[in-house]
């Protein structure tokens, strides 16, 4: 019996547009659209894509519960045997949407689901324990390989074929460990791994641990009373209207705004566009996220020399590590060039 398949894609891969169409609400096409057409070809005689659910990245991120329920309604109506989302590659908002809808379909509808993402996509870390996420390249250049792996894994899930370890199957491990008998005991395998490491040969641990970069702290400011201090935030405080169109989540840009002569961030001039917290209090008084008012008092009291004339701002929710590192590097270079001695980084 041929499999009935439903796919989920965003506005870009549906051909509706880029950021101009990112607020498009959920809809469904009763056919294969975009990457779903290639999935249809890869299924061959084993199945057919019966429908493609489409939703804009911004809409899903800003109305996640509403978008999820509407997408589930479309998928439930189609009664598929298998569901695919994406692949999202390194697109943060798209990855979060793909991970969220795939996890919801698996949990609420009991349908096998597969999506695909690059390792630094925030959706991979958020949803890897809740759904199957195939490892992909960082961009759509790897579309063919990603879809091939997704379809291969999807077929195995539907047929209940036993899966090999996640690394061998090509998906992110889900934190599930299974006991099995090995021809060599743990002590022997550990010594072998240690010897390979000492010899600088390739080896793979049986229990992967997260790896975090070690950042050396900066030297303390010698004389704070003469220091120029800057404010940087990932709390999404921007001039009203968000002139640089910084995304509410999975930001790919940051903004630089002049605060010279400003004593207080009033709601008439500034607002929060952050998509990861309730913005009511931040929009009532933006200083609760970016304390310009308090720093101006400290500046007048001589606690430090001068408040830098500009703020840098972005949103931190779901932002890819690579983008965050780039923001920090570029902002840091600008602040050093301008003679800033210290930075206060605020979050939420």
BELUR-V858947 format. One line per field, one symbol per residue. psi: psi as a letter, one per 30 degrees, with the letter a starting at -180 (. if undefined). Layout:
psi: ???
//
This chain:
psi: kkkkkklklaeeffgflbffgfgklklkkhlkkbffeeeeeffbfflkjfljkkkkeeeeefheeeeeeeeeeeeeefhlfkkkkblfbgjeeeeeeeeeeeeeeeeffgkkkkakllegkffeeegffflkjkkllflffgeeeeeeeeeeeeeeeeggkkklkeeefglkkggkkkklkkfkleeeeeeeeeeeeeghlklklfjkkkkkkjkkklklkejffgkkklkkkgggjlkkfifghkkflhkflllkkkgkfkfkjlffellkgkggljgeeefejfffejieeeeeeeeefgelekkkfllkkakfkgkkeeeeeeeeeeeeeeeeeggkflkjjka.
//
